Amino acid sequence: MKAAGASTIELNFWRKQLTGVPDNVFDQLTLEILNLSENQLTSISEAIGKLKNLRSLDLGHNQLRDLPESLALLVNLTDYLYLHDNRLTFLGESLFAGMNRLRYLNLSDNRLTHLPQSIGKLISLEEFRADNNPLSTLPPSFAELTALRELHLRNTGLCEVPLQIRNLTRLNFLDLRGNGFTVVPQWIGELKDLVKLDLRWNKIKRSGWMELLEASGCRVLL
């Protein structure tokens, strides 16, 4: 536990035009926040696994095609993990196995066709974003993310609303825009904590259960 009054140890390389991460960064073993966003990184060294005190890691807005396996060793990530706006086509199956305290994950704007089964280990996750990935489906373990408050699946190529969402009873905001749905299941009306349901840019019509949801205080957008 950090002593009272101790400052957070942080490195910020935002928009530094980096094509590689300086080797000495991986020697900062007490580092808690690392921002490498909006650079020109195409890869990350396996040495990142040494930064076991990281609470927040931002790798967004780069050109990453894959991730080091050692990223799975960052089990103390709690605040956020930004991986959005890269060129990722897959994630290692064990990537999230030890990140059971992570609260925010952004995978949007990549080329992911599926999510690893280990995503179900993110039992503390409160916000998940995977917009603009050709996912088409979610793994069964996604139903374990029962702490989720916000779920963003815009333009993901989903053929139907994943049944796993039915288990996410704490959801406040559900974004399913732009997936070409023709039917939205009535069980979404069972998600009593919803305050916003965004179904725009699909091919569905208003149903009676949507009116009931609105009567309970949820804003439904079609």
C-alpha positions in Angstrom: 0.0 0.0 0.0 1.3 3.5 -0.9 2.2 5.7 2.0 -0.1 8.7 2.7 0.9 11.6 0.6 3.1 9.6 -1.8 2.9 10.8 -5.4 2.0 8.6 -8.3 4.9 7.6 -10.5 4.0 8.4 -14.1 5.7 8.6 -17.6 3.9 10.5 -20.3 5.1 10.0 -23.9 1.9 11.3 -25.6 2.6 12.5 -29.2 6.3 12.1 -29.0 6.6 10.6 -32.5 8.1 7.4 -31.0 8.7 4.5 -33.3 10.0 2.5 -30.4 9.8 2.6 -26.6 13.1 3.6 -24.9 14.7 0.6 -23.2 15.1 2.4 -19.9 11.3 2.8 -19.6 11.2 -0.9 -18.8 13.6 -0.4 -15.9 11.2 1.8 -14.0 9.9 -1.0 -11.9 7.8 1.3 -9.6 6.0 2.9 -12.5 2.2 3.2 -12.1 1.0 5.1 -15.1 2.5 4.8 -18.6 1.1 6.8 -21.5 2.5 5.8 -25.0 -0.6 7.0 -27.0 -0.6 8.8 -30.4 2.9 7.6 -31.5 4.0 5.4 -34.4 4.7 2.2 -32.4 4.4 -1.0 -34.4 5.4 -3.3 -31.5 6.0 -3.4 -27.8 8.9 -5.2 -26.1 8.2 -8.3 -24.0 10.1 -6.3 -21.3 6.9 -4.5 -20.5 6.0 -7.5 -18.4 8.5 -6.2 -15.8 6.3 -3.2 -15.0 4.2 -5.1 -12.5 3.2 -2.0 -10.6 1.3 -0.4 -13.5 -2.2 0.6 -12.7 -2.9 2.3 -16.0 -1.5 1.7 -19.5 -2.3 3.7 -22.7 -1.2 2.2 -26.0 -4.0 3.8 -28.0 -3.6 5.5 -31.4 -0.5 3.6 -32.6 0.1 1.0 -35.3 0.4 -2.2 -33.2 -0.4 -5.4 -35.1 0.1 -7.7 -32.0 0.8 -7.5 -28.3 3.6 -9.1 -26.3 2.5 -12.2 -24.3 4.1 -10.6 -21.2 1.3 -8.0 -21.1 -0.7 -10.7 -19.3 1.7 -10.3 -16.4 0.4 -6.8 -15.6 -2.0 -8.1 -13.0 -2.1 -4.9 -11.0 -3.8 -2.9 -13.8 -6.8 -1.4 -12.1 -7.7 1.9 -13.7 -7.6 1.5 -17.5 -6.1 -0.3 -20.4 -6.3 1.6 -23.7 -5.6 -0.5 -26.9 -7.9 1.4 -29.3 -7.1 2.6 -32.8 -4.4 0.1 -33.6 -4.1 -2.7 -36.2 -4.7 -5.6 -33.8 -6.3 -8.7 -35.5 -6.1 -11.0 -32.5 -5.5 -11.1 -28.7 -3.7 -13.8 -26.9 -6.0 -16.3 -25.2 -4.6 -15.8 -21.8 -4.2 -12.0 -22.1 -6.8 -11.0 -19.4 -6.5 -14.1 -17.2 -4.9 -12.2 -14.3 -6.5 -8.7 -14.7 -9.4 -9.3 -12.4 -9.2 -5.7 -11.0 -9.2 -3.8 -14.3 -12.1 -1.3 -14.5 -11.9 0.1 -18.0 -10.9 -1.5 -21.3 -11.0 0.0 -24.8 -10.4 -2.2 -27.8 -12.2 0.0 -30.3 -11.0 0.6 -33.9 -9.0 -2.4 -34.4 -9.4 -5.5 -36.7 -10.4 -8.0 -34.1 -12.6 -10.9 -35.3 -13.0 -12.5 -31.9 -12.3 -11.9 -28.2 -10.4 -14.4 -26.0 -12.2 -16.5 -23.5 -10.1 -15.0 -20.8 -12.1 -11.8 -21.1 -14.5 -13.4 -18.6 -11.8 -13.0 -15.9 -12.3 -9.2 -15.9 -14.8 -9.4 -13.1 -14.2 -5.8 -12.0 -14.7 -4.3 -15.4 -17.1 -1.4 -15.4 -16.7 -0.1 -19.0 -15.9 -2.0 -22.1 -15.5 -0.6 -25.6 -15.0 -2.6 -28.8 -16.6 -0.3 -31.4 -15.6 -0.8 -35.0 -14.2 -4.3 -34.9 -15.6 -7.2 -37.1 -16.4 -9.4 -34.1 -19.7 -11.0 -35.3 -20.0 -12.7 -31.9 -18.9 -12.7 -28.2 -17.3 -15.6 -26.3 -19.5 -17.4 -23.7 -17.4 -16.0 -20.9 -18.5 -12.5 -21.6 -21.6 -13.3 -19.5 -19.2 -13.2 -16.4 -18.7 -9.4 -16.7 -21.4 -8.7 -14.2 -19.9 -5.5 -12.9 -20.2 -3.8 -16.3 -22.0 -0.4 -16.3 -21.3 0.6 -19.9 -21.0 -1.6 -23.0 -20.1 -0.2 -26.4 -20.5 -2.5 -29.4 -21.1 -0.1 -32.2 -20.4 -1.3 -35.8 -19.2 -4.7 -34.7 -20.8 -6.9 -37.4 -22.9 -8.7 -34.8 -25.6 -10.8 -36.5 -27.8 -10.8 -33.4 -27.8 -9.3 -29.9 -25.5 -11.7 -27.9 -27.4 -13.6 -25.2 -24.5 -13.0 -22.8 -25.7 -9.5 -22.4 -28.7 -10.7 -20.6 -26.5 -11.6 -17.6 -25.1 -8.1 -17.3 -27.8 -6.8 -15.0 -25.9 -3.7 -13.8 -25.7 -2.1 -17.2 -26.6 1.6 -17.4 -25.6 2.3 -21.0 -25.8 -0.2 -23.9 -24.7 1.0 -27.3 -25.6 -1.4 -30.2 -25.6 1.1 -33.0 -24.9 0.1 -36.6 -25.1 -3.6 -36.5 -27.9 -4.2 -38.9 -30.2 -5.9 -36.4 -33.7 -6.7 -37.6 -34.8 -8.0 -34.2 -33.9 -7.0 -30.7 -34.9 -9.5 -28.0 -37.5 -8.6 -25.4 -35.2 -9.7 -22.6 -33.3 -6.4 -22.9 -36.3 -4.9 -21.1 -35.2 -7.0 -18.0 -32.1 -4.8 -17.6 -33.7 -2.6 -15.1 -30.6 -0.4 -14.4 -30.5 0.8 -18.1 -30.7 4.6 -18.5 -29.7 4.6 -22.2 -30.2 2.1 -24.9 -28.9 3.1 -28.3 -30.2 1.1 -31.2 -29.8 3.6 -34.0 -28.6 2.6 -37.5 -30.2 -0.8 -37.3 -33.3 -2.2 -39.1 -35.7 -2.6 -36.2 -39.1 -1.1 -35.2 -40.3 0.1 -31.9 -41.8 -2.6 -29.6 -44.0 -2.5 -26.6 -41.3 -3.6 -24.2 -39.3 -0.5 -25.3 -42.1 1.7 -24.2 -42.1 0.0 -20.8 -38.4 0.5 -20.5 -38.8 4.2 -21.3 -41.5 4.4 -18.7 -39.0 3.2 -16.1 -36.6 6.1 -17.0 -34.5 4.6 -19.8 -33.9 6.6 -23.0 -34.3 4.4 -26.0 -32.8 5.7 -29.3 -34.0 4.1 -32.6 
